[in-house]
């Protein structure tokens, strides 16, 4: 049995990672094809709903919660933040433009700065440029603002670009890819193991979600948290669960991981904020 499990894990890794020099587009095609074959009865668009695309009972409970979503007050708070002027009289709109439907623009590669720019990073850079203190990245005010921006962006299709002629952008993508497949922590597990090799399986009492669709619904209100949290809060939590030291939220490591994983989700639709177990 152990030999069969090991063979299955190795085979899945080969199918997902493909050739070392295959390139982002080939990686994405293999990644999405893998999940389509693993869950042939799940329509492509349904992956945006995470585990609720896989389990009918959990889906029914989730739909009941979504009738009166626990994140609704946070959307209202975020909207007030978006419209409130800074001390200098300017607003977020002076940084980003009038439309709050920003989710589809991030993350993106900044060829001048040679780094991945995420929406939370851009929010805090806007604040600091206007004399305001930066917000903490994992929860609280920034999650509320992201909830509003994500709500306004619902329906946008993920379409992340990785400049093929920019070696620095490709390197950032490859670093994010390596992070996803690298084992870490005392449990010696990678992101891939839970969310690509064994999605749909139970880990204790939790049903593991597929990686396809992982980037669509953030920020997320988790019952476990009892509040809204950001994507990098979840990255940090996953590292802790495998007993690895987490990286700083919005540090280079997690931004590159977000860049890779969002690209793998190209074609999916943003549907945040959302509620999860």
C-alpha positions as CSV (number, residue, x, y, z in Angstrom):
1,X,0.0,0.0,0.0
2,X,2.8,2.4,0.9
3,X,4.5,1.7,-2.4
4,X,1.3,2.4,-4.3
5,X,0.8,5.7,-2.4
6,X,4.4,6.7,-3.1
7,X,4.0,5.9,-6.8
8,X,0.8,7.9,-7.0
9,X,2.5,10.9,-5.4
10,X,5.5,10.7,-7.7
11,X,3.3,10.3,-10.8
12,X,1.2,13.3,-9.7
13,X,4.2,15.4,-9.3
14,X,5.5,14.5,-12.7
15,X,2.2,15.3,-14.3
16,X,1.9,18.6,-12.6
17,X,5.4,19.9,-12.9
18,X,6.1,18.6,-16.4
19,X,9.5,19.3,-17.9
20,X,11.8,21.7,-15.9
21,X,12.0,24.1,-18.7
22,X,8.5,23.8,-20.0
23,X,7.5,27.4,-19.3
24,X,4.6,29.1,-17.5
25,X,2.0,28.5,-20.2
26,X,2.8,24.8,-20.5
27,X,2.8,24.5,-16.7
28,X,-0.7,26.1,-16.5
29,X,-2.1,23.7,-19.1
30,X,-0.7,20.7,-17.3
31,X,-1.9,22.0,-13.9
32,X,-5.5,22.7,-15.1
33,X,-5.7,19.5,-17.1
34,X,-4.6,17.5,-14.1
35,X,-7.6,18.8,-12.0
36,X,-10.0,18.3,-14.9
37,X,-9.0,14.7,-15.1
38,X,-8.9,14.2,-11.3
39,X,-12.5,15.6,-10.9
40,X,-14.2,14.9,-14.3
41,X,-17.6,15.7,-12.8
42,X,-16.7,19.1,-11.6
43,X,-17.3,21.9,-14.2
44,X,-14.3,24.2,-14.6
45,X,-16.1,27.3,-13.2
46,X,-17.1,25.4,-10.0
47,X,-13.5,25.0,-8.8
48,X,-13.8,28.7,-7.7
49,X,-16.0,27.4,-4.9
50,X,-13.3,25.2,-3.3
51,X,-14.3,22.2,-1.4
52,X,-17.9,23.1,-1.9
53,X,-17.5,22.0,-5.6
54,X,-16.6,18.5,-4.3
55,X,-19.0,17.8,-1.5
56,X,-22.8,18.2,-1.7
57,X,-23.4,18.3,2.0
58,X,-20.8,20.9,2.7
59,X,-22.0,22.9,-0.3
60,X,-25.6,23.0,1.1
61,X,-24.3,24.3,4.5
62,X,-22.1,26.9,2.7
63,X,-25.0,28.1,0.6
64,X,-27.1,28.6,3.7
65,X,-24.3,30.7,5.2
66,X,-24.0,32.7,2.0
67,X,-27.6,33.8,2.3
68,X,-26.6,36.0,5.2
69,X,-22.8,36.2,4.6
70,X,-20.7,36.9,7.7
71,X,-18.4,39.2,5.7
72,X,-21.1,41.6,4.6
73,X,-20.4,44.2,7.4
74,X,-16.7,44.1,6.4
75,X,-17.6,45.1,2.8
76,X,-19.5,48.1,4.1
77,X,-16.5,49.0,6.3
78,X,-14.2,48.7,3.4
79,X,-16.3,50.9,1.2
80,X,-16.2,53.6,3.9
81,X,-12.4,53.3,4.0
82,X,-12.2,53.6,0.2
83,X,-14.2,56.8,0.2
84,X,-12.7,58.4,3.4
85,X,-10.1,61.1,2.7
86,X,-6.6,60.8,4.1
87,X,-5.4,63.6,6.4
88,X,-4.1,65.4,3.2
89,X,-7.5,65.3,1.6
90,X,-6.7,62.7,-1.0
91,X,-8.3,59.2,-1.2
92,X,-7.4,55.8,-2.5
93,X,-8.9,56.8,-5.8
94,X,-6.0,59.3,-6.2
95,X,-3.7,56.2,-6.3
96,X,-5.8,53.7,-8.1
97,X,-8.4,55.6,-10.1
98,X,-12.1,56.0,-9.5
99,X,-13.1,52.3,-10.0
100,X,-12.7,50.1,-7.0
101,X,-12.9,47.0,-9.2
102,X,-9.1,46.4,-8.9
103,X,-8.7,42.7,-8.2
104,X,-8.1,41.7,-11.8
105,X,-5.0,43.9,-12.0
106,X,-3.1,42.1,-9.2
107,X,-0.7,40.5,-8.7
108,X,1.4,41.9,-11.6
109,X,5.1,42.2,-12.4
110,X,6.7,45.6,-12.1
111,X,9.6,45.6,-14.6
112,X,11.1,48.8,-13.2
113,X,11.2,47.6,-9.6
114,X,11.8,44.0,-10.7
115,X,9.3,42.5,-8.2
116,X,5.8,41.2,-7.9
117,X,3.2,43.9,-6.8
118,X,0.2,42.6,-4.9
119,X,-2.9,44.6,-4.1
120,X,-2.3,44.7,-0.3
121,X,1.3,45.9,-1.0
122,X,-0.1,48.6,-3.4
123,X,-2.6,49.7,-0.8
124,X,0.0,50.3,1.9
125,X,2.3,52.1,-0.6
126,X,-0.6,54.4,-1.4
127,X,-1.2,55.0,2.3
128,X,2.5,55.8,3.0
129,X,2.7,58.0,-0.1
130,X,-0.1,60.1,1.5
131,X,1.4,60.3,4.9
132,X,-0.7,57.5,6.5
133,X,0.6,54.5,8.5
134,X,0.6,51.1,6.7
135,X,-2.0,48.5,7.7
136,X,-1.1,45.1,9.1
137,X,-1.3,42.6,6.3
138,X,-3.1,39.5,7.8
139,X,-6.4,40.8,9.1
140,X,-8.3,43.8,10.3
141,X,-8.7,47.0,8.3
142,X,-6.8,45.7,5.3
143,X,-9.0,42.7,5.1
144,X,-12.1,44.9,5.2
145,X,-10.8,47.1,2.4
146,X,-9.9,44.1,0.3
147,X,-13.4,42.7,0.9
148,X,-14.9,45.8,-0.7
149,X,-12.4,45.8,-3.6
150,X,-13.0,42.1,-4.2
151,X,-16.7,42.5,-4.0
152,X,-16.6,45.2,-6.6
153,X,-14.4,42.9,-8.7
154,X,-16.6,39.9,-8.7
155,X,-16.9,38.4,-12.2
156,X,-13.5,39.5,-13.4
157,X,-11.6,36.7,-15.0
158,X,-8.1,36.0,-13.8
159,X,-5.6,36.9,-16.6
160,X,-2.2,37.2,-15.0
161,X,0.7,38.0,-17.4
162,X,4.3,36.8,-17.1
163,X,6.5,38.7,-19.6
164,X,8.2,36.0,-21.7
165,X,11.1,38.3,-22.5
166,X,11.8,39.4,-18.9
167,X,14.1,37.0,-17.2
168,X,13.5,38.6,-13.8
169,X,9.8,38.0,-14.1
170,X,10.3,34.4,-15.1
171,X,12.7,34.0,-12.2
172,X,10.0,35.3,-9.8
173,X,7.5,32.9,-11.3
174,X,10.0,30.0,-10.9
175,X,10.7,30.9,-7.3
176,X,6.9,30.8,-6.6
177,X,6.6,27.5,-8.4
178,X,9.5,26.1,-6.4
179,X,7.9,27.2,-3.2
180,X,4.7,25.4,-4.1
181,X,6.4,22.1,-4.7
182,X,9.2,22.2,-2.1
183,X,8.9,20.2,1.1
184,X,9.3,22.1,4.3
185,X,8.8,21.9,8.0
186,X,9.0,19.0,10.5
187,X,6.2,17.3,8.6
188,X,8.2,17.5,5.4
189,X,5.2,18.5,3.3
190,X,4.7,20.9,0.3
191,X,1.6,22.9,-0.6
192,X,1.3,20.5,-3.5
193,X,0.7,17.4,-1.2
194,X,-2.5,18.6,0.4
195,X,-4.0,20.6,-2.5
196,X,-2.9,18.7,-5.6
197,X,-2.1,15.1,-4.6
198,X,-4.9,14.7,-2.1
199,X,-7.7,17.3,-2.6
200,X,-11.1,15.8,-1.8
201,X,-9.5,13.7,1.0
202,X,-10.0,14.2,4.7
203,X,-7.2,15.5,6.9
204,X,-8.6,14.9,10.3
205,X,-12.1,16.4,9.9
206,X,-11.2,18.9,7.1
207,X,-11.8,18.2,3.4
208,X,-8.8,19.3,1.5
209,X,-9.5,21.8,-1.3
210,X,-8.1,21.7,-4.8
211,X,-5.4,24.2,-5.8
212,X,-7.4,25.1,-8.9
213,X,-9.7,27.8,-7.5
214,X,-7.6,28.7,-4.5
215,X,-7.0,32.4,-5.5
216,X,-10.6,33.4,-6.4
217,X,-12.3,34.1,-3.1
218,X,-10.0,36.2,-1.0
219,X,-10.2,37.7,1.5
220,X,-12.0,34.8,3.3
221,X,-14.2,34.7,6.4
222,X,-13.2,31.4,8.0
223,X,-15.3,29.8,10.7
224,X,-12.1,28.7,12.4
225,X,-10.9,32.4,12.6
226,X,-14.2,33.9,13.4
227,X,-13.2,36.8,11.2
228,X,-11.9,37.9,7.8
229,X,-8.4,37.1,6.8
230,X,-6.1,37.7,3.9
231,X,-4.4,35.2,1.5
232,X,-1.0,35.7,3.1
233,X,-2.5,34.9,6.5
234,X,-3.5,31.6,5.1
235,X,-0.1,31.0,3.5
236,X,1.4,31.7,6.9
237,X,-1.1,29.3,8.6
238,X,-0.3,26.5,6.2
239,X,3.5,26.9,6.9
240,X,2.7,26.6,10.6
241,X,0.6,23.5,10.1
242,X,3.5,21.7,8.6
243,X,5.7,23.0,11.5
244,X,7.7,25.4,9.3
245,X,8.6,28.9,10.2
246,X,6.3,31.2,8.2
247,X,7.6,34.0,6.0
248,X,6.5,37.7,6.5
249,X,3.2,38.5,5.0
250,X,3.8,40.4,1.7
251,X,7.5,39.3,1.8
252,X,9.1,38.3,-1.5
253,X,8.5,34.6,-0.9
254,X,4.7,34.8,-0.5
255,X,4.3,37.4,-3.3
256,X,6.1,35.1,-5.7
257,X,4.0,32.2,-4.5
258,X,0.9,34.3,-5.1
259,X,2.2,35.2,-8.6
260,X,2.7,31.5,-9.6
261,X,-0.5,30.3,-8.1
262,X,-2.6,33.1,-9.5
263,X,-1.2,32.4,-13.0
264,X,-2.1,28.7,-12.5
265,X,-5.7,29.9,-11.9
266,X,-5.9,32.0,-15.1
267,X,-9.4,31.6,-16.6
268,X,-11.0,31.2,-13.2
269,X,-13.3,34.0,-12.0
270,X,-12.8,36.2,-8.9
271,X,-15.7,35.7,-6.5
272,X,-14.4,37.1,-3.2
273,X,-14.9,37.8,-0.5
274,X,-16.1,34.4,0.5
275,X,-16.9,32.2,3.5
276,X,-15.0,29.0,4.2
277,X,-15.0,26.5,7.1
